[in-house]
Structures are given as C-alpha cells and as structure tokens.
Amino acid sequence: MPVNTVAYKEIIDQFLLTDTTLVAVSKTKPNEDILALYELGQRDFGENYVQELVDKAAALPKDIRWHFIGHLQSNKVKYIAPFVHLIHGVDSLKLLREINKQAAKCNRVIPCLLQIYIAKEESKFGLDEVELLEIMDVSSTLTNISIQGFMGMASFTENTAIIQSEFNHLSLLFKKHISWIKSQGISKPILSMGMSGDYSIAIEQGSNMVRIGSLLFGARNYAQ
C-alpha cells in the first residue's frame, strides 16, 4: 500500500490547530515510504527496533528526528545514544541510568519520556506512581538525560470509555507533576498519548504528541 498522503495532510492540518506533534511510526516500513512523508515535510519518525532504527538513520536524511518508541533494553541503548532525538519508553530507573551513562559517553544530553503504566494489560510496560516518584527524586543527579514529560499506552480495546479513563488518569498525573517537569528546564512538557485508533480521544484528554503508523503507512509487514 502506498503512503496515504491524503490522511497525512488531514492529520497535519488538525494537529496544527491543537499544537500536537505527529510522530510517524515507520517500523517495518521501507525507506522509500519514509522519504515519501519526508518530502511532504514530516521530520519526526518512530521506530520500535534498535537495529532497524540504526540502519534507517544511517541511510536516510540527517535532519530526521528519530524517536525510539518501543520497549528498550538497557544493553541496546549504546547503539542509538549517538543520534536518537527522543526515547519514549523509559520504564525503569535502571534504564534511565544506562541512558545517562551512554549519553555521557557521546557528550550529549538525551531527551526522554517516562512511560507510565495506565492500561489493564500485563503486556504493557510502565512505571507506577511509586517508581515515578523515585525517579523524580534522583533525576537531578543524572546530568546527561532530560526528562521532557510522560508517555502512556491505553488498553487495546474498542471500549472508548476505558481508553478515555486511562488517558484521563495519565493526564491528571501529568498536570500534577508538570511544575516538576518545567523545573527541569522544559518549556513545553510533553504528554505523549494516542495512536492510529485512539488519537482523537488522546488529544481530547490533553495529549500533545501522537504516534500514528497504520493510518499513514497501512498495516505493518512483520514478514520482512
């Protein structure tokens, strides 16, 4: 399926009105599909797999802002530390320390989002509120990371009331701690919620960064 440029332009127009950042989820998609959106002005792309991200970053334009949106293993951080624009899924203090360590080796500060557990699914990752407070307490000692805000993924369900409730929970937590995020020197804290199927609900609940893949690129091809 070719890239859906009509859907892209409609989404961009909508997001301009709400000051929402679109991260185009390009995992498993070929470079030519990414370039098709790049030519339309898209610069933020999200990848789930470290090796795929490394390969694409080497082959594609250098002004692309690469977001790592998958579950990141600590032993893989070193491969993306030199160039990654934003790591979305920081779900443990151990991982945050490793990002800080690898960022220092690259002489850079890596922006991160703390992933909060909001779904009622064991397959989802994320911090609970106790773990969040622990990270907040020690983050000032980690000088090579920049916590830009929070991220969360709702349950995979067609029940919009559940999705809305989970996004609302994260939005309230974000508002509760937004002064702390701003105290890290962040002028526009990020609340990253919403994907192709639920982004409208996410924006209603305060999301200002959305990850969209299938609406733009079609279904994923895991056979590659």
N, C-alpha and C positions, 0 to 999 in steps of 0.2 A: 504493500500500500504506500503510495507517495505521501509525503508530508502534507498535512491538512492546513494549508496556508490560510484558508478562509477562517477556520476555527482559531488559528493563531492570531489573526488580526482582530477578530471579535474579542478574544480574551485580553489582548493587549489594550484595546480601547477601554474595556471595562476596568482593567487594573489601573489604568492611568487615572480614572475617576476616584478610585479608592486608595491610591498611593500604595499599591500592592506590588511586590516583586515576584515575577514569574521565574521559577527555576524549571527549565525544560528537562524532563527526565529522559535521558538519552541512552540508558543502559540497554545493551544488546543491539542497539541500532547502529547502522553503518555510518562511516564518516560523511558520506555524501548527504545523508539525511540531516546531520548536524549542520553541515555547510549550507543547506537549503534555508534553515532558520537563521543561521548566521548572516546570510545575505539580506535577510529581512530586518536585521538589526538586533537579533537576540544574542546576548552575551553570557547569560547565566545558564549553565548546564549541570545536571546532576547525574552522578554515577554511583552504582552500588558495589562495584567490584574493583579492588585495588589495581589488579594487573590491567584490566580494561581501561581504567582511568589513566594509568601511566602511559599506556600505548597511545591513547587518543590525544593526550596532552602533548606528546612528542610530535604527533603528525599534524595537528590542527593549529589554527592561528593562535598566536601567543597572547592575544588580548581577551581570549575566552576566560571567564571566571568559573573555575571548576569547583563544584560543590560535591563533597562526599556525603551521600545521604543514606548509605547502608549501615549495617552493624560492623563497626571497625574493630578488628583485633589488634591488641597492643603491639604484636610483633610485625604488623604491616604498616604502622604509622610512618616509619622511616622512608618508605617508598614515595609517599605523597607529601611529606613535610616540606620539601623544597618549593612547592608551587601551589598547593591547594588553597583555594580562596576562602572556603568556609567548611568546617566539619560539623555536620548537623547532629549526629547521634552520639554525643558524649553521655554515656550511661553509667559511668563509674569514676571514682576518684583515681583509681589505678590508671585508667585510660587517659584521664586528663594530665596526670603526672608524666606519662610517657609522651604525650603530645608536647608538653612543655620541654621535656628533655630533647626531643628531636628538633623542635623549633630552635632551641638554643644552639644546637649544632649547625643549623642553617643560618644562624644570625638573623632570625626573623621572629615576629610575633604572629601566631596563627589564631585567627578568629574561630570561635567555637559556639555552638548552641548546646545547652544542657537538655537532654531528652528526658521528659517527664512521663512516667507510666500513667496513662489515663484509661486505657482500654481494658475490657474484661476478658482478655485473651492471654493465655500463658505464652503464646508465641511472640508477643510483643516485648520489647526491651524498654528500660527506662528507670529513672530514679524515683524513689518515693520521697515524701517530704522530709523525712529524717536525713536521708542521704543528700538531698538538696542542701539542707542547712549545713551539713558537714562540709560540703564543697564550698559553700559561701564563706565559711569560717576560715578556710585555708587558702582560698584562691589568691589572696593578695601576696602570698609567698611564691606564686607561680608567675614569674615575670615575662615569660615568653608565650603566654596564651592570653587571649582577650575574649571574655565571655560576653557575647553580644545579645543573648536572650535565651528563650526557651523554644523547644520543639516537642510536638506530640503527635501520635497517630491514633485515630479513633478505631473502634472495633469495626471489623469487616462485616457489616450488616446493612440490610435495606431499611431498618428501623431508624428513621431520621430523628426520632425523639431521643434515642440512645446516643447517636452521634452528636446531636446538639448538646445534650447533657455533658458529654465527655469534653467537648470543645469549651463549653462554658466553664467547666471545672478548671481547665488549664488557663483560660483567660483570666479568671479570678485570681489564680495563683500568680500569674504574670503581673497583674495590677498590684498585687500585694507586695511584690518584690521589685517593681520597676524602678523605685528610687535607688535600690542597691545596684541594679544593672547600670543606671545612669552614673552612679558614683564610680564605676569602672572607666569612665570617660567615654561612654557610648551615648551619642547624641540622639540616635534613633534606634531604640531597643527593638529587637526582632522577636516576633511571635510567629513561629512557622507551624501552621496547621493547614491541612487540606490537600487533597489530591484530585484526580480527574473526577471521581464520583461524588465528592462531598465538599468541593472548594467553596461553593456558594454559601453553605452553612458555616464554613470556617471563617469566611470574610465577615459574615453577619456577627460572628462571635469575637471579632477583633483581630483575626489573622492579618499580617501584612507581608507574609511570604508564603507562596503556594507552590507545591511540586506537582507538575502536570506532565504525564507521559502519553498515555494511550489516546487522549483526545487529539494530540498533535501528531504522534508517530504511528498510531494504530496499535494493535496487540503486540506484545513482546514476542520475540522469537528466541526461545530457550534452546533450540536445536543447534545453535551455532557452536 
